[in-house]
Each structure stands twice: as structure tokens, then as C-alpha cells.
């Protein structure tokens, strides 16, 4: 969302100054981070200091009055960023990474703030933020409000002075939440860099979109919530991993063995990040291998590229382009997958392509801030997951047999030749839920040199106005980021995919948006 923080800056913020605010005075005193205090019986609520009144406002305000209250705060001069920070902390304290709608809403808050900066007018800037904060408070109250908070102060100490990543992983596998939290707290207090890397071992245990995105968002939201809340953000990822242990399957071990084998075979534990540039043809071929191959073949291709010294940025481009093919080739939801807001033929929400794209986006960012083994592992697992996810098309369905859109016929049917005509045609196609036609129009925008900013801004309208089945904001930001870090010869594929998803999601307005527009006068 903003300038990327360095890994050391990020992780140093999870250290003594931040953990004291999260684990509470009793444990902080024992760790030498704050004066000792006797712990009372029962879990103590997290307290966010000066932010506490605004965090409570997000949790306790009746949903019917929330947006009016938000509008009053904006009028009084409360920055939108501060409102988002309060929403993030309210979400973290309430859900702790354990509620499906809750953590999806958390993932949408940073993109909403970024989208706000790109809205066409000053009055509109609050719209994406009001949209997600409305969803946030509504879900908090459905969850039980303050009485149902998941994250509390960590109580007690883990035994032993040190712990390795594998030890944290093994404790997590026991499903002992208290012991795992205590061990993580001690690791953070001793060496925050090692603690973050240990958390990634837990994340990598089962590569899937939500498990991958949560630790990335912890980092992404640091400049929003403040350094003192960094460990609170990390704990959400740990809780998600802990909860997932209830559903552990034997096949989880397959990719773990594969990863260990590839790291050893290509001697990647001894290698740093490469700097070798890659030609377009190489990136295209690597992307094709990842998309068409088995999960093991995709992972092996990336491991080989890392061993050859190619720049991780180029490798990441290839993985991202492979995920994009899942958006462009999808024939849509079959009848068996139909659900409210996600009809047959739709590709928005939790579709295979949207999930794969968001996963790769997170893996690439985690690779950027990880070190050593984890920097390589994140890219290898990103490729493995794309190829694995391709198999989630359903019985009798095969992405490899489907052609990407737009087709030559669809491209040829585009009438507009200039920016105004093309964008008007795009509006019409989106409002008609014409996925292929919307994609063809954006493809032509790229071919004719239409500025990408105008296309993004047009699609932004719908990312804000439509519900998007929990994924509109996140996928919009994924597309924005992947477009801007992909070479010009390939980058418009991402925007074409966003056009398709936008046309799919149109017609289901976001809850609370009509009221928000009235309150803001837009």
C-alpha cells in the first residue's frame, strides 16, 4: 500500500516495545519489558491505549448508526487512516484470525485505504472505507461483540530459553493454544526476526489462500495500526494456523517433503537471492510450465530458476501470470458451487482464479521480507499452489482444455477507438454482466495505449459500489500491485482479468453504500 518497509524495520517493531503492549504487564514484567504486576484470574482484554475509545466505537456502535457516526468523525477531522486503524484493531481483538468473514474483512481494510486515495473526488474518498468498516462492525456484532473477543493478553511463559522454528511448529501441531502463544511470545521477545521466520514455517505447513495472506497483511498494516501493535497482527496468523490443525490431513505432508527435497537438491539453503535478468520468452515459458504442470513440476521449475540465479522478481512475475490464467480461462461456477451472490457462471468472490491470484500476491510479498530458506520456500510454494489449485476446477472440468478470454472474435467486436468511447463501452458491458466482452474492451485499451490509470479508475467505481462477495477490495489491490510490478509486455493481462471479475460481480450492491453516499453527499 505504501513504501515497502525493510524486513529489519518491520521485525524490529515486533520486539520489546511492541510485545509489551500486546502480552500485558505480567508477562512483560517477567520478560524484562515492563515492571512486574500480578496477573488477575482469567484472560485480560487487550487495551490499545489512546486508540481504545475509537476501537470500542467500532465494536459497540449499533450498525444502524455506524455510518452516521463515521460521517460525524470525518467531519470533525478524524483522518480516514485512523478510522481504518481502529477497524483493524477491533477486528484483530474480536476475531483473532479465526472467523471467515472476519479475516476476509481484515484483508479488505488495507486495500480500501489504498483505493480511497485513488477515488475520483475528495467526497468519494471515504466510500471504500465506510464500505469495509460497515462490514467489519456488522460482523463483530454478529459474532457477539466485546463478549466474544478471541485475542487477550498472553499469560505465563513458555519453558526453555530458546525455541527453533521446528519446535514452534511441533507445539502448534499439538493444538495447545496457550503453549503455542507463550512460545511465540518468548521468541518475539528474544529475537523478532527469528520469530517471524518461525511463524512462516507454520504458515507453509498447508499452502492455501487465507493462511498465506494473513501474515502478509500483518506486515502491510503496520504503518496503519502503529508499531506497538505489530505482535497483535502476527498472533492472528498463528491463531489461524492453530485452528486449522483440527482439519489436518495426511496429504499436508506431501508438499513438505517436496519442499525439503527441492531445497536440498538445488542447494538453495546455501544461496542468496539471484540478480540474473530474464527475457520475456523465459518468463512466458516458466509461467506456462507452472500453469500446465503438476504441482511438483511447477515447484521444481521455480527451484531450478532460483538455483540458476534468476531475479526473484522475474520468477514472481511468471507465477503471477500463471495464476492469472486461472482467471482468464475459468468457465465459471458450476451449478454445484452456486450460492447467494455467486451464481452459476460467475468468477468473482472465492473463485479458483481470484484465490490463486491473491495467494501468489501474498507469497511474493512474503518472499520479499523473508530471508534464507523462507525467501526461496515462499516462491516455490507459490508455484506449487497455483498448479495444485488448477485441479480445483471440479469433476469433469479442466482448465487446460479451456481457452483464455478474450477470443479473437470478442476482440474484433469492440467498437470504441478512443478512451471515452472504450470506457463507455466498458460500462455497458459490465452492467450487462458480459465477462468476455468487458475483458475484450480492456484488452483493446492496452493495445491502443489508453492510460492504465483511467481504466483502473473506471473499474474502481465497481470495486467500491458492488458487494464482491468479500473479495472485491483484495482482488482489486492484487491486480493493481501485480500490474505495476509486471513488465509492460504482460501486465495488461492482469487488468483484463480484473475487468472480467468486475463484470461478474456487478448487480449486487454493497450493504450500506446507498446510506454512505447520502451521508457523504456523493
N, C-alpha and C positions, 0 to 999 in steps of 0.2 A: 504494500500500500504506500509506504514512504520509502526513503532511502534505506537500503538494507543495512541493518546493524551487523557489525562484525560478530563472529562467533564468540570471541572472548568478551566483548562488551555485553552481549546477551547473557552469557552464562555467569559472568561475574555479578550480574544483577540478581542472580538466584541465590547468592551467597548469604553471608551473615546478616546483612542489613535487611534482606527480604524475607528470609525464613523466620526471623524473629516475629515479623508481623503476621505470619501465617500459622505457625505451630503453637503460639501462645506463650505466656510468660513462664509457665512451669518448666516446659521442655527447653525453652530458650535459655532459662537460667542454668539448667543442668549442662547445656552445651556451651555455656560461657558467652552467650549472645545478649543476655539481659539479666537483671537481678532476679534471683530465685524467688518464687512465690508458691505457696501451697496450692495444689490443684483441688478444686471442688469436685464433688461427686458428679458424674455424668458429663457428657460432652459439652464443651463450651462453644457458643456460637462464634463464628468468625466476625471480627469487627474491622471495618475499613476506615476507621479514623474520620478525617474530615469529609470523606465521601459517604459515610454511613447514612446521613439523612436522605441523600438522593438515592442511594441504593434501596433503602426502605421504601421510598416513594415508588420505585419501580416494582417492588414486590407487593405492596399493600394497597395501592390506589385501585379502587374498583375499575374494572375495564371500561365501563361506560363513561367514566370521567377522565380516563388516562390522557387521551389526546388533547382535550381541553386544557388539562394541567400542563402537558408538554408545551402547548402553544403559549401558555402564560409564561413559562420559564424561558422560552426562546425570546419572547417579547421583553422580558426582564433582562436579557443579555447573557443568559447561560449559554456557553458555547455548545454547539452540536457535538463536538468531540467529548465533552464532559458528560453529556446525556448518554452517549454510546458507552463510555467507560462505566457509568453506573449500571447500565443494562447488562454489560459483560459480567460485572462483579455479582449482580443479582442472580444472573443465570448460573454462574460458577458455584455460588454458595447453595443455590437451590437444587441443582441437578447433579453437579459433580461429574459430568460426563456420562451419566447413567440413563438418561431419558432420551428417546429417539427424537421427538420433536424438540426437546430442549437443546440437545447438542447441535442439531441442524440450525436452530435459531442462533446459537452462538457463532457457528460458522458463517452466518449471513451478516453479522454485525460489522465486521471489518470491511467486507465488500460494500455494504450500504454506505459507510462513511466515505469510501473512495468514490462511489457513484455520486454521492452528494456534491462532491467538488466538480463534477462534470455536467451537472444539470444546466439546462439552458438559461434559466433566470435565477436571480437571487431568492425569490419567493419559493421556488421549487426545491431549493437545496435540502429542506427538511423532509421532503416527501419520502425518499427511500429510508430515512432513519425512523420516521414515525411508523412506517410500514412494519419494520422489523421489531421495533420496540413494542408495538401493539401485539404482535405475535408472541413476543417474549413474555410480557406481563400476563397475557391471556393464558399461556401455558403454565406459568408459575402458579397462577391461581387454580387452574385445573388440577395441578399437581398437589395442591394442599397448602400453598403459601409458605409462610415462615415456619410453620409447624412441621414441614416435610423436608427441611434442608438436609442435604447429603453431606456437604463438607463442613467439618467442625475443626477446632484446634486439635492437633495431633497430641496425644497423651502418652507419656512414657518414652523409654529409649530402647533401641534395638541392642541386642547383646553383641559384643565384639567391637573392636576399634575400627575395623575396615571391612569392606564388602566389595566383591567383584561384580561385574555385570551378570555373570552366570549365576552368582549367588542370589542376586535380586530376582532374576528370572525364576530360579527354583522356589524361592519363597512365594512369589506370585502364584506359581502353579499349585501351591497348597491351598489357595483361596482364602488365606488368612489375611483379611484386610488390615487389621490393626498391626500385625507384624510387618507386612509389606510397607505400610505407610511409615512406620517407625524406622525401618531400614533406609527407605528413601530419604527421610528427613535427616538421618545421620550422614548419609552420603552427600547430600546437598551442603550440609554444614562443613564437611571436611574438604570437599573438592567439587564444586558445582559442575565443572566440565565433565568429570568422570560420572557424575550423577546423571547428567543429560544423556551421555553416551550409553549408560546402563539402561535408561528408560527406552532408548531406541532398540535395545536387544528385546525388550518386552513387546514393543510395537511390531517388530519384524517377525514375531512368532506366528502371526496369522495375517498376511497382507490382505487388507480389504479397506475400502474407501474411508470409513469412519475412523478406524484405528489409525490410519495414516494421516488424516487431515487434522485430528485433534492436537498432536504435538506441534505440527506446523503452525496452527492458529495460536497456540500458546506464545510462540515467538512473534508472530505477526501482530498480535495485540499488545505487545509490551509497551509500545510508545503511546498506546491509548490508555491503558489502565495504570501505568506507572511501574517503575522498577520494584517497588515494595510489594507488589502483588504477583511477581513472577512465579514463585513456587506454587501459589494457588492455581495458576494456569496449568502448570505441569501436573498437578495432582489429578486434574480431570482426565488426562490421558492415562494415568496409572489406574484410576478407577474403572475406566472403560475396559482396560486390559483385564483387570481383576474380574469384572462382571462376565466377560467373555469366556473365562475359564470354565464356567458352568456348561458351556457348549463345546468343549474341546473334542476334536475328532482325530482319529489316527492319522488322517492324511495331512494334518498340520505338520507332521514330522518330515514329509516328503521334501518340501521346499527348503527346510532347514538343512537336511543332508545335502541337497543340491547346492545350496549357498556355500556350505563348508567345503565341499568338493571343488567348486569353481575358484574360491579364494585361494585354496591350496594349489590347484593345478596351474593357475596363471600367476602364482606368487604375488598376489595383489596385496597381501599384508605387508610386503616389503616395498610397495610402490606408492608414491605420492600421486597427486593429480597431474594428468598429462597436459601438454600445451600444443600438441600437433593439430594443425588445422585440417578440416575435412572439406572436400569438394562437394558440390551439390549432388553429384551422382553417388558418392559414398553414403551421404545421409539418406538419400532416397532408397538405396539398396538395403541399408541397415534397417530402415523403417519397414520395408517390405518383408524382410526376414522376421522381424519381431511380430508383425501382424499375421503373417501366414504360417509361421512355425508353431511347434508345440511350445508350451511354457518353458520346458527345459532348453529347447533350441534358442528361444528368444533370450533367455538368461545367459546362455553360453555365448551368444553373439555379442552381447554387451560386455561380458567379462573379457572376451578376446579384444574388443575395441579398447577397453581400459588398459589391458596389458600392452597393446600397441602404442599407447601413449596419446591417444586422441583426446582432445579437449572435452571435458565432461559437458560443456555447453552444447557441443555438436551432437554428442551422444544423447543428451536430453532432448534435443530437437527431434531426433529420429524416434524416440519413444513417444513423445507427444504427438507426432504426426501419425504414428500407428494407432494411438487411441482415437485420434480424430476420424480415422477411417470407420470406427465403430459408430460414430455419429452419422457420417455421410452414407453408410451402407445399410443401416438399420431399416427393416421393412415395417417397424412399428410394433407396438404391443399386440400380442395375440389375444384372443378372447379370454383365455385362462388368466391373463395378467391384468385384465381390466379392473379398475377401482374408481371410486369417486374422484373426479378431477383429472383422471388419467384414462381416457377412453381407448378403445381399440384403434390401433394405427398411430397413436401418439408416441413421441420420443422425448418428451420433457420429463421433469421430475427425476425419479430414480431409475432412469433407463440405463442400459448397459453402457452406451456411449458417454453419457453425461458423467456417470460414476467413474468410468475409466479415465476420462479426461481430468476430472477433479483429483483422482488418485495420483496420476502422473505429475500433475501440477504440484501436489504436496511432496511426492518423493523427490522431485528436482530441487525443491526448496530445502528439504531436509538434507539432501546431499551437499548443498551449498554451505550449510552451517555445521555439518558433522565433520569428523576427522578420521583419518586412518581407515580402519576396517569399515566403519559405518558409511563413510563417504562413497566407497565403492558398492557396499551392500545395498544402499538405497536405490542406486541406478539399476543394479542387477535385478532387484526385486520389483522395481517399477516395470521393467520389460517383462518379467515373469508374470506379473499380474495382468498386464494388457492381454498377453496371449492366453492366459487362463480365462480371463473374463470373456474373451471371444466365444468360448464354449458355453456361455450362459444364454445362448440365443433361444433355447427351448427345443423340445423334441421335434425332429424333422426340419429344423431351421438351421441355416448355415451362412454365416457372414461371408465366407469365401465364395459362395455362389451368388451373392447379391452384388449388384453394381452400385458404385457410389453415385450420389446425385451431386450436381445436376447432370442430366444427359445432354448430348448434343442437341437433341430436339428441344429440350427445355431452354437451353441457352439461346437457341435460334428464335424462340418465341418471345424473347424480351424485346419490348418496343422502344424503351427510352434510350436516348443517346447522350443526354446531358444530366447533370446532377439533380436538378429539380424534377425532371421527368422520371428518372430512375427511382428517386426516393418516394415520389407519389405512387409509382407503380408498386414499390415495396410495401407501402402502407396498405394498399388494396389487397395484395397477396396475403399479407399477414392476417388481415381482418377476415379473409376468406379461409384461413387455416390451410393455405396452399404451401405445404412444406417445400416441395421441389421447386415451385416457381419462385418462392422467396429466396431460396438458395441460388437459383439461376440469376436472379437480378443482382444479388450481391457479388456473385462471380463476375458478372459484367462490369460492375462498379470497379472491381480490381483491374480488369482488363483495360478499361478505358481511363484509368488513372484518377478516378474520383478519390478525393482525400478520405482516408480511412476515418478521420475524426467525425466527419458528417454522417458516415454510416453507423459508427458506434453510437453517436448521439441519438440517431433515429431509433436504433434498437434499444437504447437505454430507456426510452419512454415506456416500452412494454415490459422491460425487466422490473420497472417500478409499479406500473399500473396493474399488472397481472399477478395472480397468486403464485404460479410457478411450481406448485407442489413441493415447497420447501427448498428448491434448488435454483431459483431464478437468479438470485444475487450471487451465489457462489459460482455458478457456471459463467455468468457474465464476467466476473473478475478473472476466472480461469482463462477465458478467451482473450480478454484484454492483455493479460500478462504473457500468455503464450504467443499471441500475435506479435507483441513488441520484442520478444526475445527469439523469434524465428526469422531466419534470413528472408529477404524480400521475395525470393523465387517461390517460397512455400507458404508464407504467412497468411495469405488470404484464405487458405483452406479452413483456418480456424474461424474466421469471420463468416464464411459460408455455413459452417456448422452452427454457429450461433443464430443465424437467420432461420435455419430450419427449426431449431428448438423454439425460437420465438414464435414462429407461425403455429407450432404445435400447442403452445401453452395459451395462446390468445383465446379470449372469450370467457375466462373465469377470473373476474376482478378480485384483487386482494382485499381481504377483510379490513375494514376501517379506512380505506383510501378515499372513499367519497367524503367521509367526515373530515379527514385530514385536509383535503383540497378546499373544503368550505372554510375550515378554521384558518388556513393559511392564505386564503384569497387567491387561489390559482385555478 
